Structure formats: structure tokens, C-alpha cells
């Protein structure tokens, strides 16, 4: 009878260790996914900082603050290294809308939706059912 108790105790401990390891692994996976997502989000903000100024209504308060801080640092850097050495007439051209680089709108983006959505307009419209990629 004592052997059965020891076997049950060892079995329970093994199961608890397995559950703890699986939980730890899942937490690490979740942490990796979140860190990767945040790094990608920040790179998108930085890569098209000037263009993203038009999209602040779609961003969180933290993203807007980050974009402002990044823009100020970028402006200081460019002023010190390039802009202060340009003639004043050249500055006016820099404010032209055609000088602001847009993201590549033809690049593919993959996502999974939780509800049905329509993406695009006109001939480019596509319906996606919930759960589809």
C-alpha cells in the first residue's frame, strides 16, 4: 500500500512538472510573439515616420508619443548633418508632399480575422470570412 502512495505521489509530481514546463514554454512563446510584434510595429513607425504623421488618428497615445520623439530626434540629426548646409530655397522643396516616401502598398500582409471583413475598394475588393487567412 505504501508503494502505491509513492507511485501516485511521483506520478502527480511528474504531471505537475510537465504542466509547469508547458505553461512556462507557452509564456515564453507568447513573450516572443509580443516582442516580435512590437519590434515590427516600431520599425513600421520609423521606416515611414514622415508619412505616418498623417495617420496619428489610427495610433495609440504611446505610438503617437513615440513617433513625435522619433521625429524630433530625426529632425535634430538631419539638421546637424545635412539641412543646415542647404540653401533656404531647398528647404521649401523638402515640405513638398511628393518628397514624403509612402509605404509599399503592393507588399503582401497576412492576417487572420475574427469577424468577416471587406478589404479594398472597387475592383480590388476582397471578402474574407472569419478565421480565414
C-alpha positions, 0 to 999 in steps of 0.5 A, spaced: 500 500 500 505 504 501 508 503 494 502 505 491 502 512 495 509 513 492 507 511 485 501 516 485 505 521 489 511 521 483 506 520 478 502 527 480 509 530 481 511 528 474 504 531 471 505 537 475 512 538 472 510 537 465 504 542 466 509 547 469 514 546 463 508 547 458 505 553 461 512 556 462 514 554 454 507 557 452 509 564 456 515 564 453 512 563 446 507 568 447 513 573 450 516 572 443 510 573 439 509 580 443 516 582 442 516 580 435 510 584 434 512 590 437 519 590 434 515 590 427 510 595 429 516 600 431 520 599 425 513 600 421 513 607 425 520 609 423 521 606 416 515 611 414 515 616 420 514 622 415 508 619 412 505 616 418 504 623 421 498 623 417 495 617 420 496 619 428 488 618 428 489 610 427 495 610 433 495 609 440 497 615 445 504 611 446 505 610 438 503 617 437 508 619 443 513 615 440 513 617 433 513 625 435 520 623 439 522 619 433 521 625 429 524 630 433 530 626 434 530 625 426 529 632 425 535 634 430 540 629 426 538 631 419 539 638 421 546 637 424 548 633 418 545 635 412 539 641 412 543 646 415 548 646 409 542 647 404 540 653 401 533 656 404 530 655 397 531 647 398 528 647 404 521 649 401 522 643 396 523 638 402 515 640 405 513 638 398 508 632 399 511 628 393 518 628 397 514 624 403 516 616 401 509 612 402 509 605 404 509 599 399 502 598 398 503 592 393 507 588 399 503 582 401 500 582 409 497 576 412 492 576 417 487 572 420 480 575 422 475 574 427 469 577 424 468 577 416 471 583 413 471 587 406 478 589 404 479 594 398 475 598 394 472 597 387 475 592 383 480 590 388 475 588 393 476 582 397 471 578 402 474 574 407 470 570 412 472 569 419 478 565 421 480 565 414 487 567 412 
